[in-house]
Amino acid sequence: MLSLLTVLVLTAAPADFDALRARALAAYEARDDRRARALYTQAARLRPEHAAVQSDLGLCLMKQGRTPPPQYFLRHLSGG
């Protein structure tokens, strides 16, 4: 059963990167992998240089049996 805080975080409109990341984490902890992946993807688009959000997105993808090619991560690490 979802806690009230988790429900509120999942339904709040994301105002910024931090809000998106918080919603993604709440979805991940609620085992809503599809929603977590979508939210982490949005956050990664806002801040592609943010290593933690890239790592979290990678974990979501791995849980779903989907992994991006190594070039994806190298591109983001190099800032390109």
C-alpha positions in Angstrom: 0.0 0.0 0.0 1.3 3.4 -0.9 1.9 6.0 1.8 0.1 9.3 1.6 3.4 11.0 1.0 4.3 8.7 -1.9 0.8 9.4 -3.4 1.3 13.2 -3.0 4.8 13.1 -4.6 3.6 11.0 -7.5 0.7 13.2 -8.3 2.3 16.6 -7.9 3.3 18.5 -11.0 7.0 18.7 -11.4 8.3 22.2 -11.1 11.9 21.6 -11.7 14.7 19.0 -11.8 14.6 18.3 -8.1 10.9 17.7 -8.1 11.2 15.3 -11.1 13.9 13.4 -9.4 11.9 13.1 -6.1 8.9 11.9 -8.1 11.1 9.4 -9.9 12.5 8.1 -6.7 9.0 7.7 -5.2 7.9 5.8 -8.2 11.0 3.6 -8.1 10.4 2.8 -4.4 6.7 2.1 -5.2 8.0 -0.4 -7.8 6.4 1.6 -10.6 9.3 1.0 -12.9 7.7 2.4 -16.0 6.8 5.7 -14.4 10.2 5.9 -12.7 12.0 5.4 -16.0 9.8 8.1 -17.6 10.5 10.6 -14.8 14.2 9.8 -14.7 14.4 10.3 -18.4 12.8 13.7 -18.1 15.2 14.7 -15.3 18.1 13.4 -17.4 17.1 15.6 -20.3 17.0 18.6 -18.0 20.4 17.9 -16.5 22.3 15.4 -18.6 25.5 16.1 -16.7 24.0 14.9 -13.4 25.7 11.6 -12.8 23.3 10.3 -10.1 20.2 10.7 -12.3 22.0 9.0 -15.2 22.9 6.1 -12.8 19.3 5.9 -11.5 18.0 5.9 -15.1 20.4 3.1 -15.9 19.2 1.0 -13.0 15.6 1.5 -14.2 16.5 0.4 -17.6 18.4 -2.6 -16.4 15.5 -3.7 -14.2 13.4 -3.7 -17.4 16.0 -5.6 -19.4 16.9 -2.6 -21.4 20.4 -1.1 -21.4 21.7 1.7 -23.5 24.9 1.2 -25.4 28.1 2.4 -23.7 28.4 5.3 -26.1 25.3 6.8 -24.5 27.1 7.1 -21.2 30.4 8.2 -22.7 28.6 11.0 -24.6 27.1 12.3 -21.3 30.3 11.9 -19.3 32.2 13.9 -22.0 29.6 16.6 -22.1 28.8 16.0 -25.7 
